[in-house]
Amino acid sequence: MTRKLFVCLLLASAAWAQDSRPIVKSGVIDSAGNYKLTQNISGELLIAASDVTLDLNGYSLNGPGGKLGMGIVIRNARGVKVSGGSISNFAFGVVVDGSSNVILRDLRIRAQGLTVVAPPPETGIMIVQSSNVVVENNAISNVGLGIFIRGGRSYGNRIANNTVTAGTNGVLGICYNPTPTDPNGPRADLVTGNLVSRFGTAIQLSDLSVANVLKGNTLIYFNTAVEFMDQSNVDMENVKVKLP
């Protein structure tokens, strides 16, 4: 490596570090830019701006427990990436609402495994009326519902290579549903390479969820591996193992 190139790389690295704004408490991110946690924090983070990169930097975002709160909410935003840390003890670990071009990667999301007395159960990731969302390489555990995709304006999402594991109260591993104001379900998603384990139903798609591809997942379940009504959905090369 030449000295000139080495100096350029150092300058680029320093510039990136300066551009990353520290997050030290819960609150709202309302302007574009790079952000990173510099310590563990309690409470919720709302991302209400486009073109945001949030690096949890190996730290934790901790909730109150008791099926309360949302760890990270991405609302009406485009071009958001969240990665690299832990989210624990919220009703919903991450919520993507009315957004597009979002990446959720390398997150460790854990709930308390609470008994499901009324819907919804503790949920790892929920995507509502959002498109082109990538949910990849996350570890979601002790939840009642692992990944929840909702609404007819949710489409073109990629749910890939996640490990989704229930505790003792797992209902649904991956679920596609309408919203209270939209009877249609999500469409044209790819769900692939996921390990979904110890839920009553591993993957369930509502009757108006159409043209979704479920391919190459490993589903270890108690009652039902894959349930859908619309035959435009594709169940392909999924490994299905029923628990005794």
Secondary structure as the mmCIF struct_conf table of DSSP 4:
data_model
#
loop_
_struct_conf.conf_type_id
_struct_conf.id
_struct_conf.beg_label_comp_id
_struct_conf.beg_label_asym_id
_struct_conf.beg_label_seq_id
_struct_conf.end_label_comp_id
_struct_conf.end_label_asym_id
_struct_conf.end_label_seq_id
HELX_RH_AL_P HELX_RH_AL_P1 ARG A 3 ASP A 19
STRN STRN1 SER A 20 ILE A 23
BEND BEND1 LYS A 25 SER A 26
STRN STRN2 GLY A 27 ILE A 29
BEND BEND2 SER A 31 SER A 31
STRN STRN3 GLY A 33 LEU A 37
BEND BEND3 THR A 38 GLN A 39
STRN STRN4 ILE A 41 SER A 42
BEND BEND4 GLY A 43 GLY A 43
STRN STRN5 LEU A 45 ILE A 47
BEND BEND5 ALA A 49 ASP A 51
STRN STRN6 VAL A 52 ASP A 55
TURN_TY1_P TURN_TY1_P1 ASN A 57 GLY A 58
STRN STRN7 SER A 60 ASN A 62
BEND BEND6 GLY A 65 LYS A 67
STRN STRN8 MET A 70 ARG A 75
BEND BEND7 ASN A 76 ASN A 76
STRN STRN9 ARG A 78 SER A 88
BEND BEND8 ASN A 89 ASN A 89
BEND BEND9 ALA A 91 ALA A 91
STRN STRN10 PHE A 92 ASP A 97
BEND BEND10 GLY A 98 GLY A 98
STRN STRN11 SER A 100 ARG A 110
BEND BEND11 VAL A 117 PRO A 120
HELX_LH_PP_P HELX_LH_PP_P1 PRO A 121 GLU A 122
STRN STRN12 THR A 123 VAL A 128
BEND BEND12 GLN A 129 GLN A 129
STRN STRN13 SER A 131 GLU A 136
BEND BEND13 ASN A 137 ASN A 137
STRN STRN14 ALA A 139 VAL A 143
BEND BEND14 GLY A 144 GLY A 144
STRN STRN15 LEU A 145 ARG A 150
BEND BEND15 GLY A 151 GLY A 151
TURN_TY1_P TURN_TY1_P2 GLY A 152 ARG A 153
STRN STRN16 TYR A 155 TYR A 155
BEND BEND16 GLY A 156 GLY A 156
STRN STRN17 ARG A 158 ALA A 160
BEND BEND17 ASN A 161 ASN A 161
STRN STRN18 THR A 163 ALA A 166
BEND BEND18 THR A 168 ASN A 169
STRN STRN19 LEU A 172 ASN A 177
STRN STRN20 THR A 179 THR A 179
TURN_TY1_P TURN_TY1_P3 PRO A 180 THR A 181
STRN STRN21 ASP A 182 ASP A 182
HELX_LH_PP_P HELX_LH_PP_P2 ASN A 184 PRO A 186
STRN STRN22 ARG A 187 ARG A 187
BEND BEND19 ALA A 188 ALA A 188
STRN STRN23 LEU A 190 THR A 192
BEND BEND20 GLY A 193 GLY A 193
STRN STRN24 LEU A 195 LEU A 205
TURN_TY1_P TURN_TY1_P4 ASP A 207 LEU A 208
STRN STRN25 VAL A 210 VAL A 210
BEND BEND21 ALA A 211 ALA A 211
STRN STRN26 VAL A 213 LYS A 215
BEND BEND22 GLY A 216 GLY A 216
STRN STRN27 THR A 218 GLU A 227
BEND BEND23 MET A 229 MET A 229
TURN_TY1_P TURN_TY1_P5 GLN A 231 SER A 232
BEND BEND24 ASN A 233 ASN A 233
STRN STRN28 VAL A 234 MET A 236
BEND BEND25 GLU A 237 GLU A 237
STRN STRN29 VAL A 239 LYS A 242
#
